[in-house]
Amino acid sequence: MNTFMETGKQMSLQAWQNENSHILAGFTIRNGGFSTDSFQSLNMGFHVEDDPKVVQRNRRAFAEEIGFPIQNWVGTKQVHGTNIVKVSLQERGRGSLDFETAIENTDGVYTADEDVLLTSLYADCVPLYFYSQKNNLIGLAHAGWRGTVGKIGPKMIKLWCEVEKVDVRDIQAAIGPAIGACCYEVDEKVITEVKAALDGQEDNTVYSESKAGKYQLNLQRLNEILLINAGLTAENIIKSQDCTSCKNDIFFSHRKENGKTGRMMSFIGRKHHG
């Protein structure tokens, strides 16, 4: 079931958004902004050679649409690693209107604070979302193939369980739109890393050989399996079926557009309620 529903300038993660959670979560699409050429039109990334003033305009317009002030956003400088940082009210505004102030060397963020919008940027990699309503925790992780085989998703779960004292049964996860196995061909080097991440576990839904030394890899499915191996139940995982390369009219795709393209943004925040 695809529970990311297209509304306005985003795919909204509606399953978590109810009157009890006060959660705002979703994934921007490429339409509804002001960028031109390769970045048309809702490019959210400052690091892709788009005009920074136009990116600011895109972000301000989106902040207004979702009703979450831009000064409350937190952004990171992603490096396809597995570093995860806990942020608080003090980090609000970092990376929201420029790249320079974003949190360095970080592909995962989480917070226990209200009125903080966590953000992360994508153009084919897998957006991971985490939520524990009981513990008032929300998190995001950026999982390309390197972050995935480095187990950034399981690392977030381990942090929450060990450091934040969360019961794993109280953690929900969502896997957002990303490049699908239909469009994602990788070589033997990547598959060797995938096999290592799976610890010898056989699953024919993760990859298949397309020709000698080449494989079609399903990163969304691989992340799902790794999250389950880390203790989540399948029922607590929501997974988008959208392929960012197939649906290039809706999403930016690094692979489909040969590296010259914009970025979508995953986001999650809890709004203060009186």
C-alpha positions, 0 to 999 in steps of 0.5 A: 500500500502506498501511503505517501499521497500527493497533495500540493507540492508534496507526497504527504505521509498521511498515516502518521498525521493525525490529531494525536500525533501533531506530526507533519511529514512528507516528501517534496515533489519537483513541481510548484517552485521557481527554479528553471532549466535542469532544476525545474521547478521546486529544487530544495538543494543549495549544493547543486549549482542552482541560484541560491536566492531561487532555492530560498524562494522555493523553501520559503514558499514551501514553508508557507504551504506546510505552515512550518516556519523556515527559521525552525528547519534544520538541514545537514551536509550529507556525505553518504555516511552513517553519522547520526546527530541528535538536534534540539531547539538550539539547531533551528535555522541551520541549513534552512536558508543556506548550505554553509550553516548546515550540520556537517558530515551528517546523514541522519538526524533526530529530535525529541523537541517540538517545533523543529522540522528535520530535513534531508535532500534526495534525487534517487536515494532512499528517505527513511523516516522514524517515529515513536509517539510514546517517546516523542521522538522523530528522525530522518536518515538519508540512505543511498547504497552506501548508507544502506549497506552501512546500516544507517537505518538499523543504527537509528533504531539502536541509538533510540533503543540504547541511548533514548531507552525506547522499546523497539516495539514503539518505533515506526518507520517509513521508506519514501520514494526512491529509485526502484529496481526497475531503473537501478543497475549496479555492479558486483562491487555494490552487490558484494556490500549488499550481501555483507549487509544481509549477513548471508540472508538470502532474499530474491526480492533485493536484487537480480542479475540483469547481465554478466556482472550487472544487477538490478537493486531494490534499495527500498526493499533492502532497507525494509529487510534491514529494519526488520532485522534490527527489530521492527515489525513489518506492520510498523513499516510504511513503504512507498512504491514510487520510483523517482526515475520512472516518475521523472515528471514528478521527481528529480532523478540523479541517474535519469538526468545524468547528475544534473538535476535538483533535489527533493526534501524529506521532512518531519516535525512535531508542532507544538500544541497547547 
